[in-house]
Amino acid sequence: MASHATGDGSIPSRDANKKGLKRIMTVGGAYGTRNYTVKDLRDQKGKKTLTETVPFSIEEAAAAEEAGIDTMKVRFDPKNPELAIAIRNAAPNTFMAFSCPLIAAATKDEAVKLGYKAMEIGADAVMTQWSPEFIEAATKAGIPVQGHAGLVPRRSTWTGGLKAVGKNLDEAIWIYNQIKIFENAGAYAVEVEVIPEDLLIEITKRTSLLTSSIGAGKGGDIQFLFADDILGNNGPPYVRHSKQYKNLYELKKKMQSERVDGFKQFIKEVQSGEFPKEEHIISTPKGLIEDFLNKIK
């Protein structure tokens, strides 16, 4: 028998337990069910490697949840939150951290307000490229925060551009210290991007934060890859740390070619008079047109 949602839209406790889900209440006061809470995620540290992705559509989010992805990050535009809300609704049982834009908060108070706005519409946490001071303000306000270390694209001017970080001692120490600062600021996790695998292995052992590896090998508590890469949404060139498990790019090219061909066939048949045929039109009863013409004279 299928389970029934409760009046608040969540799965009843008994059915949620059967599915391995936890009943939760969001910061916005809505009841729901999730595969993990922050506590559950932290309890997994050192026990298993979790999986994480960023879906860019409701179809991708629904597919990722059905496949069993552990956590998702969702791009969050506070001025246009509709897509984030739609993705939240498409994968209602998956732990999600909404990625808050770096430049959307210029003060600690703004960071807290932005975090609360994300949580109000269904985020379980926020992912940020904020400074430690902003992270600390948000965590003190009760907002779970995932920081960002290593190659931080929007701050890459400080590390020499969009390239690997941590290949010398000074950079390795800097990354480690940055992660420890995030830890002391109250973060629960940190995305670590494009650093050497063996460096992340050692750092992961020495921090209580969940480390989410993207381009940093197998050393993290979480293995993170964008849905665009997993599904092969785009054509080459591909970044070295990505892997394409599917080739939707070629399928989309074929679909576009089919679209063009369909329009061409339609145009051709209209111009030749082949469309519409008798089966596509409505015929009037006998005598109606004659009566119509007589009536409008």
C-alpha positions in Angstrom: 0.0 0.0 0.0 1.3 3.5 -0.9 2.1 5.8 2.0 0.0 8.9 2.4 1.3 12.4 3.1 0.1 14.1 6.3 -1.7 17.4 6.2 1.5 19.2 6.4 2.9 17.4 3.3 5.4 15.2 5.1 5.4 11.4 5.3 3.9 10.0 8.5 6.5 8.9 11.1 5.9 5.1 10.6 6.3 5.3 6.8 9.2 7.7 7.0 11.1 5.3 9.3 10.5 2.5 6.8 12.0 4.6 4.0 15.0 5.5 6.2 13.8 9.2 6.3 13.8 11.6 9.3 10.9 13.9 10.0 12.1 17.4 10.4 10.8 21.0 10.7 12.5 23.7 8.6 13.6 27.0 10.0 10.6 28.4 8.1 8.3 26.2 10.2 7.4 23.6 7.6 7.3 19.9 8.3 9.2 17.6 6.0 11.2 14.4 5.7 14.9 14.1 4.8 17.4 11.3 4.2 19.9 13.1 6.5 20.0 15.8 9.1 23.2 17.8 9.8 23.8 15.4 12.8 23.3 12.4 10.6 25.8 13.7 8.1 28.4 14.4 10.7 27.9 11.0 12.2 28.9 9.5 8.8 32.4 11.1 9.0 35.0 8.3 8.7 32.4 5.6 8.1 31.3 6.1 4.4 31.9 8.4 1.5 28.8 10.3 0.7 27.8 11.6 -2.8 26.8 15.2 -3.7 25.7 17.0 -6.8 24.3 20.3 -8.1 21.2 19.8 -10.2 20.3 22.7 -12.5 16.7 21.6 -13.3 13.8 19.9 -11.6 14.3 16.9 -13.8 17.9 16.5 -12.7 16.9 17.0 -9.0 14.2 14.4 -9.2 16.5 11.9 -11.0 19.3 12.5 -8.4 16.9 11.8 -5.5 15.5 8.7 -7.2 19.0 7.4 -7.8 19.9 7.9 -4.2 22.3 10.9 -4.2 23.1 11.7 -0.5 23.1 15.5 -0.6 22.6 18.3 -3.1 23.8 21.9 -3.5 21.3 24.2 -5.1 22.1 27.6 -6.6 20.1 30.2 -4.8 19.2 33.6 -6.3 17.6 35.6 -3.5 16.0 37.9 -6.1 14.6 35.0 -8.1 14.2 32.0 -5.8 11.7 30.2 -7.9 14.1 27.7 -9.4 15.6 26.8 -6.0 12.0 26.3 -4.6 11.1 24.1 -7.6 14.2 22.0 -7.1 13.5 21.7 -3.4 10.0 20.4 -4.3 11.3 18.1 -6.9 13.6 16.3 -4.4 11.7 16.8 -1.1 13.5 14.1 0.8 17.2 15.0 0.0 19.4 17.1 2.2 20.1 20.4 0.4 22.5 23.2 0.9 21.5 26.3 -0.9 24.5 28.1 -2.5 24.3 31.8 -1.4 25.9 34.3 -3.8 29.1 35.8 -2.4 28.2 39.3 -3.3 24.7 39.1 -2.0 25.8 39.8 1.6 28.1 42.7 2.4 27.8 42.6 6.2 27.3 40.0 8.9 23.7 41.0 9.4 23.0 40.6 5.6 24.7 37.2 5.7 22.3 36.1 8.5 19.3 37.5 6.7 20.3 35.8 3.4 20.8 32.5 5.2 17.4 32.7 6.9 15.8 33.5 3.6 17.3 30.3 2.1 16.3 28.2 5.1 12.8 29.7 5.0 12.1 28.3 1.5 13.4 24.9 2.3 17.2 24.8 2.5 18.7 22.4 5.1 21.9 24.4 5.1 23.7 27.1 3.1 26.9 26.8 1.2 29.0 30.0 0.9 32.3 31.6 -0.1 31.9 34.0 2.8 34.6 35.1 5.1 34.9 33.3 8.5 33.3 36.3 10.2 30.1 35.9 8.1 30.1 32.2 8.7 30.4 32.6 12.4 27.5 35.1 12.5 25.3 32.7 10.5 26.2 29.7 12.6 25.6 31.6 15.8 22.1 32.4 14.4 21.5 28.6 14.0 22.2 28.3 10.3 24.2 25.3 9.2 27.0 26.5 6.9 29.3 24.8 4.5 32.4 26.8 3.7 34.7 26.7 0.7 38.4 26.2 0.6 41.2 25.4 -1.8 40.4 26.9 -5.2 37.6 29.3 -4.6 36.7 30.5 -8.1 35.3 33.9 -7.2 38.4 34.5 -5.0 40.9 32.9 -7.4 42.8 36.1 -8.0 44.4 35.6 -4.6 45.6 32.1 -5.5 46.9 32.8 -9.0 43.8 32.1 -11.1 41.7 29.0 -11.9 44.3 26.4 -11.2 45.1 23.8 -8.5 46.0 25.1 -5.1 48.1 23.4 -2.4 51.1 22.1 -4.4 53.6 23.8 -2.2 54.1 24.0 1.6 52.9 27.5 2.1 49.6 26.9 0.2 49.1 23.5 1.9 49.4 25.2 5.4 47.1 28.0 4.2 44.4 25.6 3.1 44.6 23.7 6.4 44.5 26.9 8.5 41.5 28.1 6.5 39.6 24.9 7.1 40.4 25.1 10.9 39.2 28.7 10.9 35.9 27.6 9.4 35.7 24.8 11.9 36.2 27.3 14.8 33.6 29.6 13.2 31.0 26.8 13.6 30.7 25.4 10.1 29.6 21.8 9.7 31.3 21.1 6.3 33.7 22.6 3.8 33.9 22.2 0.0 37.5 21.6 -0.9 38.2 22.3 -4.6 41.1 21.2 -6.8 43.9 20.4 -4.2 46.1 17.3 -4.2 44.4 14.1 -3.1 47.0 13.2 -0.5 46.8 16.6 1.1 43.0 16.4 1.5 43.4 12.9 3.0 45.5 14.3 5.8 43.4 17.4 6.3 40.2 15.3 6.5 41.8 13.3 9.4 42.5 16.5 11.2 39.2 18.4 11.1 35.7 17.7 12.5 34.2 19.3 9.4 32.8 17.1 6.6 35.1 17.7 3.6 33.4 17.7 0.2 35.9 16.9 -2.5 35.6 18.3 -6.0 38.7 17.8 -8.0 40.5 16.8 -4.8 40.5 13.0 -5.2 39.2 10.4 -2.7 40.4 12.2 0.4 37.0 13.8 1.3 34.1 12.6 3.4 31.9 13.6 0.4 32.5 13.1 -3.3 31.0 16.1 -5.2 30.4 16.5 -8.9 28.1 18.8 -10.9 25.1 17.3 -12.6 26.3 18.9 -15.8 29.4 16.7 -15.7 27.7 13.5 -14.5 25.1 13.7 -17.2 27.4 15.1 -20.0 25.2 18.1 -20.6 27.9 20.0 -22.3 30.5 19.2 -25.0 34.3 19.2 -24.6 36.7 20.4 -23.4 36.1 19.0 -19.9 37.9 19.9 -16.7 40.4 17.2 -15.6 38.6 16.3 -12.4 35.2 15.7 -14.1 33.7 12.5 -15.5 30.9 12.2 -17.9 28.7 9.1 -17.1 26.2 10.0 -19.8 26.3 12.0 -23.1 23.2 14.1 -23.0 25.0 16.7 -25.0 24.9 14.5 -28.1 21.3 13.6 -27.4 20.4 17.3 -27.1 22.1 18.0 -30.5 20.1 15.2 -32.1 16.9 16.5 -30.5 17.7 20.0 -31.8 18.3 18.6 -35.3 14.9 16.7 -35.0 13.2 20.0 -34.0 14.6 21.8 -37.0 13.6 19.0 -39.4 10.1 18.9 -37.9 9.6 22.6 -38.6 11.0 22.2 -42.1 8.6 19.4 -42.9 5.7 21.5 -41.5 6.7 24.5 -43.7 7.1 22.3 -46.8 3.7 20.6 -46.4 1.9 23.9 -45.8 3.4 25.4 -48.9 2.6 22.4 -51.0 -0.9 22.1 -49.7 -0.3 18.7 -48.3 -1.3 19.9 -44.8 -3.9 20.0 -43.5 -5.6 17.0 -45.0 -9.2 15.9 -44.6 -8.5 14.0 -41.3 -7.2 17.3 -39.8 -10.2 19.5 -40.5 -13.8 19.8 -39.4 -16.5 19.5 -42.0 -19.9 21.3 -41.8 -23.2 19.5 -42.1 -24.7 19.4 -45.5 -26.4 22.7 -46.4 -24.9 24.8 -43.6 -22.6 26.8 -45.8 -25.4 27.6 -48.2 -27.7 28.7 -45.3 -24.8 30.7 -43.9 -24.2 32.6 -47.1 -27.9 33.3 -47.6 -28.1 34.6 -44.0 -25.2 37.1 -44.4 -26.3 38.6 -47.7 
